[in-house]
Amino acid sequence: GMTGEGEVQLSTSNRNFPGKQGAGDTYLVSPLVAAASALKGEIALP
């Protein structure tokens, strides 16, 4: 979904454009970082 102002999301997409995924911050990460972060509840390295 779209992120709201002040929200953060991780994306495994290979690109992003300002505003494409909402008003929040989007970090492009590898699938391994996304999985580790989902398990830990914060941005984490595998």
C-alpha distance matrix in Angstrom:
0.0 3.7 6.5 9.6 13.1 14.6 11.6 11.7 9.6 11.5 10.9 13.6 13.3 16.7 15.9 13.8 15.0 15.0 12.3 10.5 7.3 8.2 11.3 11.2 12.8 11.7 14.3 15.1 16.8 18.7 17.8 20.6 19.3 15.8 17.8 20.2 17.8 16.0 19.5 20.8 17.9 18.4 18.6 21.5 23.6 24.5
3.7 0.0 3.8 6.6 9.9 11.9 9.6 10.2 9.2 11.7 11.5 14.7 14.0 17.0 15.4 12.6 12.9 12.2 9.2 8.3 5.1 4.6 7.7 8.1 10.4 10.1 13.4 14.8 17.2 19.6 19.4 22.1 20.3 17.2 19.6 21.7 18.8 17.6 21.3 21.9 18.8 18.6 18.7 21.9 24.2 25.6
6.5 3.8 0.0 3.8 6.8 8.2 5.8 7.0 7.1 10.4 11.4 15.0 15.0 17.7 16.0 13.0 13.4 11.9 9.3 9.7 6.3 4.6 5.8 5.0 7.6 8.3 11.7 14.0 16.3 19.2 19.3 21.5 19.2 16.4 19.0 20.4 17.1 16.4 19.9 20.0 16.7 16.1 16.3 19.8 22.5 24.3
9.6 6.6 3.8 0.0 3.8 6.2 5.4 8.3 9.9 13.5 14.9 18.6 18.6 21.1 19.1 15.8 15.4 13.2 10.4 11.8 9.2 6.1 5.2 5.1 8.7 10.8 14.3 17.0 19.4 22.5 22.8 24.7 22.1 19.4 22.0 23.0 19.5 18.9 22.2 21.8 18.2 17.6 18.2 21.9 24.8 26.9
13.1 9.9 6.8 3.8 0.0 3.8 5.6 8.7 11.3 14.8 16.6 20.4 20.3 22.4 20.0 16.6 15.8 12.9 10.7 13.1 11.1 7.9 5.0 4.7 8.1 11.2 14.6 17.7 20.3 23.7 24.5 26.1 23.2 21.0 23.8 24.3 20.7 20.6 23.8 22.8 19.3 18.1 18.5 22.3 25.3 27.8
14.6 11.9 8.2 6.2 3.8 0.0 3.8 6.7 10.2 13.6 16.2 19.9 20.5 22.5 20.5 17.4 17.2 14.4 13.0 15.2 12.9 10.3 7.7 5.3 7.3 10.7 13.3 16.9 19.0 22.4 23.3 24.4 21.2 19.4 22.1 22.1 18.3 18.7 21.6 20.1 16.6 15.1 15.7 19.5 22.6 25.4
11.6 9.6 5.8 5.4 5.6 3.8 0.0 3.8 6.8 10.5 13.1 16.8 17.7 20.1 18.6 15.8 16.3 14.3 12.8 14.1 11.0 9.2 8.0 4.8 6.3 8.7 11.3 14.6 16.3 19.6 20.0 21.3 18.3 16.1 18.6 18.9 15.2 15.2 18.3 17.2 13.7 12.6 13.3 17.1 20.2 22.6
11.7 10.2 7.0 8.3 8.7 6.7 3.8 0.0 3.8 7.0 10.0 13.6 14.9 17.2 16.0 13.7 14.9 13.6 12.8 13.5 10.4 9.9 9.4 5.7 4.8 5.9 7.8 11.1 12.6 15.9 16.6 17.7 14.6 12.7 15.5 15.8 12.2 12.7 15.9 14.9 11.8 10.1 10.0 13.8 16.7 19.1
9.6 9.2 7.1 9.9 11.3 10.2 6.8 3.8 0.0 3.8 6.5 10.1 11.6 14.3 13.7 11.9 13.9 13.5 12.7 12.3 9.0 9.8 10.7 7.6 6.4 5.0 6.4 8.8 10.1 13.0 13.3 14.9 12.3 9.8 12.7 13.7 10.5 10.6 14.2 14.1 11.4 10.2 9.6 12.9 15.4 17.3
11.5 11.7 10.4 13.5 14.8 13.6 10.5 7.0 3.8 0.0 3.8 6.9 9.1 11.6 11.8 11.1 13.9 14.4 14.4 13.3 10.5 12.4 13.6 10.7 8.6 5.7 4.9 6.0 6.4 9.2 9.7 11.4 8.9 6.6 10.0 11.2 8.6 9.3 12.9 13.1 11.4 9.9 8.3 10.9 12.7 14.3
10.9 11.5 11.4 14.9 16.6 16.2 13.1 10.0 6.5 3.8 0.0 3.8 5.4 8.3 8.9 8.8 12.2 13.6 13.7 11.8 9.5 12.3 14.3 12.3 10.3 6.8 6.1 5.0 6.0 8.1 8.6 11.4 9.9 7.4 10.8 12.9 11.2 11.5 15.1 16.0 14.6 13.5 11.6 13.6 14.5 15.6
13.6 14.7 15.0 18.6 20.4 19.9 16.8 13.6 10.1 6.9 3.8 0.0 3.8 6.4 8.6 10.0 13.7 15.9 16.5 14.0 12.4 15.6 17.8 16.0 13.8 10.1 8.6 5.8 5.3 5.7 5.9 9.4 9.0 7.2 10.2 12.7 12.0 12.5 15.6 17.0 16.4 15.4 13.1 14.2 14.2 14.6
13.3 14.0 15.0 18.6 20.3 20.5 17.7 14.9 11.6 9.1 5.4 3.8 0.0 3.8 5.6 7.4 11.1 13.8 14.5 11.6 10.8 14.4 17.0 15.9 14.1 10.3 9.6 6.6 7.9 8.7 9.4 12.9 12.7 11.0 13.9 16.5 15.6 15.9 19.2 20.6 19.6 18.6 16.3 17.6 17.7 18.2
16.7 17.0 17.7 21.1 22.4 22.5 20.1 17.2 14.3 11.6 8.3 6.4 3.8 0.0 3.8 7.2 10.7 14.0 15.5 12.9 13.0 16.6 18.7 17.8 15.6 11.9 10.6 7.2 8.6 9.2 11.0 14.2 14.0 13.2 16.3 18.4 17.9 18.8 21.9 22.9 22.3 20.8 18.0 19.0 18.5 19.2
15.9 15.4 16.0 19.1 20.0 20.5 18.6 16.0 13.7 11.8 8.9 8.6 5.6 3.8 0.0 3.8 7.0 10.4 12.2 9.9 10.8 14.1 16.0 15.5 13.5 10.3 9.8 7.3 10.2 11.9 13.9 17.0 16.1 15.1 18.5 20.5 19.3 20.2 23.6 24.3 23.1 21.3 18.6 20.3 20.3 21.5
13.8 12.6 13.0 15.8 16.6 17.4 15.8 13.7 11.9 11.1 8.8 10.0 7.4 7.2 3.8 0.0 3.8 6.8 8.5 6.5 7.7 10.6 12.4 12.3 10.7 8.0 8.8 7.8 11.4 13.9 15.7 18.7 17.2 15.9 19.4 21.2 19.4 20.1 23.7 24.1 22.4 20.6 18.3 20.6 21.2 22.9
15.0 12.9 13.4 15.4 15.8 17.2 16.3 14.9 13.9 13.9 12.2 13.7 11.1 10.7 7.0 3.8 0.0 3.8 6.2 5.3 7.9 9.9 11.1 12.0 11.1 9.5 11.2 11.1 14.8 17.5 19.5 22.3 20.6 19.3 22.9 24.5 22.4 23.1 26.8 26.9 24.9 22.9 20.8 23.4 24.3 26.2
15.0 12.2 11.9 13.2 12.9 14.4 14.3 13.6 13.5 14.4 13.6 15.9 13.8 14.0 10.4 6.8 3.8 0.0 3.8 5.6 7.8 8.2 8.3 9.6 9.3 9.1 11.6 12.6 16.4 19.6 21.5 24.1 21.9 20.5 24.1 25.4 22.8 23.6 27.3 27.0 24.6 22.5 20.7 23.7 25.1 27.4
12.3 9.2 9.3 10.4 10.7 13.0 12.8 12.8 12.7 14.4 13.7 16.5 14.5 15.5 12.2 8.5 6.2 3.8 0.0 3.8 5.6 5.0 5.7 8.1 9.2 9.5 12.7 14.0 17.7 20.8 22.1 24.8 22.7 20.7 24.1 25.6 22.8 23.1 26.8 26.7 24.0 22.4 21.2 24.4 26.1 28.3
10.5 8.3 9.7 11.8 13.1 15.2 14.1 13.5 12.3 13.3 11.8 14.0 11.6 12.9 9.9 6.5 5.3 5.6 3.8 0.0 3.8 5.7 8.3 10.0 10.6 9.5 12.4 12.8 16.2 18.9 19.9 23.0 21.3 19.1 22.4 24.4 21.9 21.9 25.7 26.1 23.6 22.3 21.0 24.0 25.4 27.1
7.3 5.1 6.3 9.2 11.1 12.9 11.0 10.4 9.0 10.5 9.5 12.4 10.8 13.0 10.8 7.7 7.9 7.8 5.6 3.8 0.0 3.8 7.1 7.8 8.7 7.4 10.7 11.5 14.6 17.3 17.9 20.8 19.0 16.4 19.5 21.5 18.9 18.5 22.3 22.8 20.2 19.2 18.2 21.3 23.1 24.7
8.2 4.6 4.6 6.1 7.9 10.3 9.2 9.9 9.8 12.4 12.3 15.6 14.4 16.6 14.1 10.6 9.9 8.2 5.0 5.7 3.8 0.0 3.8 5.7 8.1 8.6 12.3 14.1 17.2 20.2 20.8 23.4 21.2 18.7 21.7 23.3 20.3 19.9 23.6 23.7 20.6 19.6 19.1 22.6 24.8 26.7
11.3 7.7 5.8 5.2 5.0 7.7 8.0 9.4 10.7 13.6 14.3 17.8 17.0 18.7 16.0 12.4 11.1 8.3 5.7 8.3 7.1 3.8 0.0 3.8 6.9 9.0 12.7 15.3 18.4 21.7 22.7 25.0 22.3 20.1 23.3 24.3 21.0 21.1 24.6 24.1 20.9 19.5 19.1 22.7 25.2 27.5
11.2 8.1 5.0 5.1 4.7 5.3 4.8 5.7 7.6 10.7 12.3 16.0 15.9 17.8 15.5 12.3 12.0 9.6 8.1 10.0 7.8 5.7 3.8 0.0 3.8 6.5 10.0 13.1 15.8 19.3 20.3 22.1 19.2 17.2 20.3 21.0 17.6 17.9 21.3 20.5 17.4 15.8 15.4 19.1 21.7 24.2
12.8 10.4 7.6 8.7 8.1 7.3 6.3 4.8 6.4 8.6 10.3 13.8 14.1 15.6 13.5 10.7 11.1 9.3 9.2 10.6 8.7 8.1 6.9 3.8 0.0 3.8 6.7 10.1 12.7 16.4 17.9 19.5 16.4 14.9 18.3 18.8 15.5 16.5 19.8 18.9 16.1 13.9 12.8 16.4 18.7 21.3
11.7 10.1 8.3 10.8 11.2 10.7 8.7 5.9 5.0 5.7 6.8 10.1 10.3 11.9 10.3 8.0 9.5 9.1 9.5 9.5 7.4 8.6 9.0 6.5 3.8 0.0 3.8 6.6 9.4 13.0 14.5 16.5 13.7 12.1 15.7 16.6 13.8 14.7 18.3 17.9 15.6 13.5 11.8 15.0 16.8 19.1
14.3 13.4 11.7 14.3 14.6 13.3 11.3 7.8 6.4 4.9 6.1 8.6 9.6 10.6 9.8 8.8 11.2 11.6 12.7 12.4 10.7 12.3 12.7 10.0 6.7 3.8 0.0 3.8 6.2 9.9 12.1 13.6 10.7 9.9 13.7 14.3 11.8 13.6 16.8 16.3 14.7 12.3 9.7 12.3 13.5 16.0
15.1 14.8 14.0 17.0 17.7 16.9 14.6 11.1 8.8 6.0 5.0 5.8 6.6 7.2 7.3 7.8 11.1 12.6 14.0 12.8 11.5 14.1 15.3 13.1 10.1 6.6 3.8 0.0 3.8 7.1 9.7 11.7 9.7 9.2 12.9 14.0 12.5 14.1 17.3 17.4 16.5 14.3 11.4 13.1 13.4 15.2
16.8 17.2 16.3 19.4 20.3 19.0 16.3 12.6 10.1 6.4 6.0 5.3 7.9 8.6 10.2 11.4 14.8 16.4 17.7 16.2 14.6 17.2 18.4 15.8 12.7 9.4 6.2 3.8 0.0 3.8 6.6 8.1 6.1 6.4 9.9 10.8 10.0 12.0 14.8 15.1 14.8 12.9 9.7 10.4 10.1 11.5
18.7 19.6 19.2 22.5 23.7 22.4 19.6 15.9 13.0 9.2 8.1 5.7 8.7 9.2 11.9 13.9 17.5 19.6 20.8 18.9 17.3 20.2 21.7 19.3 16.4 13.0 9.9 7.1 3.8 0.0 3.8 5.4 5.3 6.3 8.7 10.1 10.6 12.3 14.5 15.5 16.0 14.6 11.6 11.2 9.9 10.1
17.8 19.4 19.3 22.8 24.5 23.3 20.0 16.6 13.3 9.7 8.6 5.9 9.4 11.0 13.9 15.7 19.5 21.5 22.1 19.9 17.9 20.8 22.7 20.3 17.9 14.5 12.1 9.7 6.6 3.8 0.0 3.8 5.5 5.0 6.1 8.6 9.8 10.5 12.4 14.2 15.0 14.5 12.2 11.7 10.7 9.8
20.6 22.1 21.5 24.7 26.1 24.4 21.3 17.7 14.9 11.4 11.4 9.4 12.9 14.2 17.0 18.7 22.3 24.1 24.8 23.0 20.8 23.4 25.0 22.1 19.5 16.5 13.6 11.7 8.1 5.4 3.8 0.0 3.8 5.4 5.2 6.2 8.5 9.9 10.9 12.3 13.9 13.4 11.1 9.4 7.8 6.1
19.3 20.3 19.2 22.1 23.2 21.2 18.3 14.6 12.3 8.9 9.9 9.0 12.7 14.0 16.1 17.2 20.6 21.9 22.7 21.3 19.0 21.2 22.3 19.2 16.4 13.7 10.7 9.7 6.1 5.3 5.5 3.8 0.0 3.8 5.5 5.1 5.9 8.5 10.0 10.4 11.5 10.2 7.5 6.3 5.4 5.8
15.8 17.2 16.4 19.4 21.0 19.4 16.1 12.7 9.8 6.6 7.4 7.2 11.0 13.2 15.1 15.9 19.3 20.5 20.7 19.1 16.4 18.7 20.1 17.2 14.9 12.1 9.9 9.2 6.4 6.3 5.0 5.4 3.8 0.0 3.8 5.6 5.1 6.1 8.7 10.0 10.1 9.6 7.8 8.0 8.6 8.8
17.8 19.6 19.0 22.0 23.8 22.1 18.6 15.5 12.7 10.0 10.8 10.2 13.9 16.3 18.5 19.4 22.9 24.1 24.1 22.4 19.5 21.7 23.3 20.3 18.3 15.7 13.7 12.9 9.9 8.7 6.1 5.2 5.5 3.8 0.0 3.8 5.4 5.1 6.3 8.7 9.9 10.5 9.7 8.8 9.1 7.8
20.2 21.7 20.4 23.0 24.3 22.1 18.9 15.8 13.7 11.2 12.9 12.7 16.5 18.4 20.5 21.2 24.5 25.4 25.6 24.4 21.5 23.3 24.3 21.0 18.8 16.6 14.3 14.0 10.8 10.1 8.6 6.2 5.1 5.6 3.8 0.0 3.8 5.5 5.3 6.2 8.4 8.6 7.7 5.8 6.2 5.2
17.8 18.8 17.1 19.5 20.7 18.3 15.2 12.2 10.5 8.6 11.2 12.0 15.6 17.9 19.3 19.4 22.4 22.8 22.8 21.9 18.9 20.3 21.0 17.6 15.5 13.8 11.8 12.5 10.0 10.6 9.8 8.5 5.9 5.1 5.4 3.8 0.0 3.8 5.4 5.1 5.6 5.2 4.7 4.8 7.2 8.1
16.0 17.6 16.4 18.9 20.6 18.7 15.2 12.7 10.6 9.3 11.5 12.5 15.9 18.8 20.2 20.1 23.1 23.6 23.1 21.9 18.5 19.9 21.1 17.9 16.5 14.7 13.6 14.1 12.0 12.3 10.5 9.9 8.5 6.1 5.1 5.5 3.8 0.0 3.8 5.6 5.3 7.0 8.0 8.5 10.7 10.7
19.5 21.3 19.9 22.2 23.8 21.6 18.3 15.9 14.2 12.9 15.1 15.6 19.2 21.9 23.6 23.7 26.8 27.3 26.8 25.7 22.3 23.6 24.6 21.3 19.8 18.3 16.8 17.3 14.8 14.5 12.4 10.9 10.0 8.7 6.3 5.3 5.4 3.8 0.0 3.8 5.7 8.2 9.6 8.9 10.8 10.0
20.8 21.9 20.0 21.8 22.8 20.1 17.2 14.9 14.1 13.1 16.0 17.0 20.6 22.9 24.3 24.1 26.9 27.0 26.7 26.1 22.8 23.7 24.1 20.5 18.9 17.9 16.3 17.4 15.1 15.5 14.2 12.3 10.4 10.0 8.7 6.2 5.1 5.6 3.8 0.0 3.8 5.5 7.6 6.9 9.7 10.0
17.9 18.8 16.7 18.2 19.3 16.6 13.7 11.8 11.4 11.4 14.6 16.4 19.6 22.3 23.1 22.4 24.9 24.6 24.0 23.6 20.2 20.6 20.9 17.4 16.1 15.6 14.7 16.5 14.8 16.0 15.0 13.9 11.5 10.1 9.9 8.4 5.6 5.3 5.7 3.8 0.0 3.8 7.1 8.3 11.7 12.7
18.4 18.6 16.1 17.6 18.1 15.1 12.6 10.1 10.2 9.9 13.5 15.4 18.6 20.8 21.3 20.6 22.9 22.5 22.4 22.3 19.2 19.6 19.5 15.8 13.9 13.5 12.3 14.3 12.9 14.6 14.5 13.4 10.2 9.6 10.5 8.6 5.2 7.0 8.2 5.5 3.8 0.0 3.8 6.0 9.8 11.9
18.6 18.7 16.3 18.2 18.5 15.7 13.3 10.0 9.6 8.3 11.6 13.1 16.3 18.0 18.6 18.3 20.8 20.7 21.2 21.0 18.2 19.1 19.1 15.4 12.8 11.8 9.7 11.4 9.7 11.6 12.2 11.1 7.5 7.8 9.7 7.7 4.7 8.0 9.6 7.6 7.1 3.8 0.0 3.8 7.1 9.9
21.5 21.9 19.8 21.9 22.3 19.5 17.1 13.8 12.9 10.9 13.6 14.2 17.6 19.0 20.3 20.6 23.4 23.7 24.4 24.0 21.3 22.6 22.7 19.1 16.4 15.0 12.3 13.1 10.4 11.2 11.7 9.4 6.3 8.0 8.8 5.8 4.8 8.5 8.9 6.9 8.3 6.0 3.8 0.0 3.8 6.5
23.6 24.2 22.5 24.8 25.3 22.6 20.2 16.7 15.4 12.7 14.5 14.2 17.7 18.5 20.3 21.2 24.3 25.1 26.1 25.4 23.1 24.8 25.2 21.7 18.7 16.8 13.5 13.4 10.1 9.9 10.7 7.8 5.4 8.6 9.1 6.2 7.2 10.7 10.8 9.7 11.7 9.8 7.1 3.8 0.0 3.8
24.5 25.6 24.3 26.9 27.8 25.4 22.6 19.1 17.3 14.3 15.6 14.6 18.2 19.2 21.5 22.9 26.2 27.4 28.3 27.1 24.7 26.7 27.5 24.2 21.3 19.1 16.0 15.2 11.5 10.1 9.8 6.1 5.8 8.8 7.8 5.2 8.1 10.7 10.0 10.0 12.7 11.9 9.9 6.5 3.8 0.0
